[in-house]
């Protein structure tokens, strides 16, 4: 039952994201999450494109396309893992601060 209630209250809207970024700013965790997740989505697309291009062209302006495409394809999973790890750190930080926030207010009164 608790998980259902938690899922109902965690609607991610652009207004909430903008508010969180205004309050906390761009930290290394939020930048790492954005770079990891966006890079994890773009890297396989570029890697597939370069690998397909390498079938038709052996060298293009001195850039070895097969190696570059393979490197981008292999970087996909580490980038996604890094982005997810940064999101977990942000979530842990938010949960830790929300759990201890009522204790701080109760001790003041």
C-alpha positions in Angstrom: 0.0 0.0 0.0 2.8 2.4 0.8 4.4 2.0 -2.6 1.1 2.8 -4.3 0.8 6.1 -2.4 4.4 7.0 -3.1 3.9 6.5 -6.8 0.8 8.6 -6.9 2.6 11.6 -5.3 5.7 11.5 -7.5 4.5 13.1 -10.7 7.4 14.6 -12.6 6.3 17.7 -14.4 8.4 20.4 -16.0 7.4 22.9 -13.3 8.6 20.6 -10.5 11.9 20.0 -12.4 12.4 23.8 -12.9 11.6 24.5 -9.2 14.1 21.8 -8.0 16.8 23.2 -10.3 16.1 26.7 -9.0 16.4 25.6 -5.4 19.4 23.3 -5.7 21.0 24.7 -8.8 23.2 22.7 -11.2 25.3 20.5 -9.0 27.8 17.9 -10.3 25.1 15.2 -9.6 22.5 16.9 -11.8 25.0 17.6 -14.5 26.3 14.1 -14.3 22.8 12.7 -14.6 22.0 14.8 -17.6 25.2 14.1 -19.3 25.0 10.4 -18.6 21.5 9.9 -19.7 21.6 12.2 -22.8 25.0 10.8 -23.8 23.7 7.2 -23.2 20.9 8.0 -25.7 23.0 9.8 -28.3 26.1 7.5 -28.2 24.4 4.4 -29.7 22.8 6.4 -32.5 26.1 8.0 -33.5 27.9 4.7 -33.1 25.4 2.9 -35.3 25.6 5.6 -37.9 29.4 5.6 -38.0 29.6 1.8 -38.1 27.1 1.8 -41.0 29.1 4.5 -42.8 32.3 2.5 -42.3 30.8 -0.3 -44.4 30.8 2.1 -47.4 33.8 4.3 -46.7 37.1 2.9 -45.3 38.6 6.2 -44.3 36.9 9.6 -44.0 39.3 12.6 -43.5 41.7 10.4 -41.5 39.1 9.3 -38.9 38.9 5.5 -38.4 35.1 5.1 -38.5 35.0 1.5 -37.3 36.9 2.2 -34.1 35.0 5.4 -33.3 31.7 3.7 -33.9 32.7 0.7 -31.7 33.9 3.0 -28.9 30.6 4.9 -29.0 28.6 1.7 -28.9 30.6 0.4 -26.0 30.2 3.7 -24.1 26.4 3.5 -24.1 26.0 1.2 -21.1 28.6 3.0 -18.9 27.0 6.4 -19.7 23.6 5.1 -18.8 24.9 3.5 -15.6 26.6 6.8 -14.6 23.5 8.8 -15.2 21.4 6.4 -13.2 23.9 6.5 -10.4 23.8 10.3 -10.3 20.0 10.1 -10.2 20.2 7.7 -7.3 22.5 10.0 -5.4 20.1 12.9 -5.9 17.2 10.7 -4.8 19.1 9.5 -1.7 20.0 13.1 -0.8 16.3 14.2 -1.2 15.0 11.3 0.9 17.7 11.9 3.6 16.8 15.6 3.9 13.1 14.9 3.9 13.4 12.3 6.6 15.4 14.5 8.9 13.5 17.7 8.3 10.6 17.0 10.7 13.2 16.2 13.5 14.8 19.5 13.1 11.5 21.4 13.3 10.3 19.3 16.2 13.5 20.0 18.2 13.2 23.8 17.8 9.7 24.0 19.3 
